[in-house]
Amino acid sequence: MGLLDLDKIIIKRTVLGIRCLICGGNLVVSPKLSLAGRLAKVVSLGRLKPECYECETCQKRYTLF
């Protein structure tokens, strides 16, 4: 019977129901905000809260407003 090391497990929040348009992979929340996301947040004076997501397999980035 193997041992389970809980310190090595990395849990990423995935977006349910939304898949990558190119490869069909899962989207995970990206810690960095894209340039378009930052620009939209500044122009809307903080009313819009864009979130950036990145595909696990092909690393394509998506911004949702």
C-alpha positions as CSV (number, residue, x, y, z in Angstrom):
1,M,0.0,0.0,0.0
2,G,1.4,3.4,-1.0
3,L,1.6,6.5,1.1
4,L,-0.1,9.8,0.1
5,D,2.0,12.9,0.5
6,L,-0.6,15.8,0.9
7,D,2.1,18.5,0.6
8,K,2.8,17.5,-3.0
9,I,-0.8,17.7,-4.2
10,I,-1.6,20.9,-6.1
11,I,-5.3,21.8,-6.5
12,K,-6.2,24.3,-9.2
13,R,-9.7,25.8,-9.5
14,T,-11.1,24.9,-13.0
15,V,-14.0,26.6,-14.7
16,L,-16.9,24.2,-15.1
17,G,-18.7,24.2,-18.4
18,I,-16.1,26.3,-20.3
19,R,-13.6,24.5,-22.5
20,C,-10.7,25.8,-24.6
21,L,-11.8,26.6,-28.1
22,I,-8.6,25.2,-29.7
23,C,-7.9,21.9,-27.9
24,G,-10.9,21.4,-25.7
25,G,-8.8,21.4,-22.5
26,N,-9.7,22.6,-19.0
27,L,-9.4,26.3,-18.1
28,V,-7.8,27.3,-14.8
29,V,-7.6,30.7,-13.2
30,S,-4.4,32.5,-14.1
31,P,-2.8,34.7,-11.4
32,K,-1.7,37.3,-13.9
33,L,-4.2,39.7,-15.5
34,S,-3.7,40.3,-19.2
35,L,-3.1,43.7,-20.8
36,A,-6.7,43.8,-22.1
37,G,-8.1,43.0,-18.7
38,R,-6.0,45.7,-17.0
39,L,-7.1,48.3,-19.6
40,A,-10.8,47.3,-19.3
41,K,-10.6,47.6,-15.5
42,V,-8.9,51.1,-15.7
43,V,-11.3,52.4,-18.4
44,S,-14.4,51.2,-16.5
45,L,-13.1,52.8,-13.2
46,G,-13.2,49.4,-11.5
47,R,-16.8,48.5,-12.3
48,L,-15.7,45.6,-14.5
49,K,-13.8,42.8,-12.9
50,P,-12.2,40.8,-15.7
51,E,-10.7,37.4,-14.9
52,C,-8.0,35.7,-16.9
53,Y,-8.0,31.9,-17.5
54,E,-5.4,29.7,-19.1
55,C,-5.8,26.3,-20.8
56,E,-4.0,23.5,-19.0
57,T,-2.8,21.8,-22.2
58,C,-2.1,24.5,-24.8
59,Q,-1.5,27.5,-22.5
60,K,-3.9,29.8,-24.5
61,R,-5.1,32.7,-22.3
62,Y,-8.7,33.9,-22.2
63,T,-10.1,37.0,-20.5
64,L,-13.7,37.0,-19.3
65,F,-15.4,40.3,-18.5
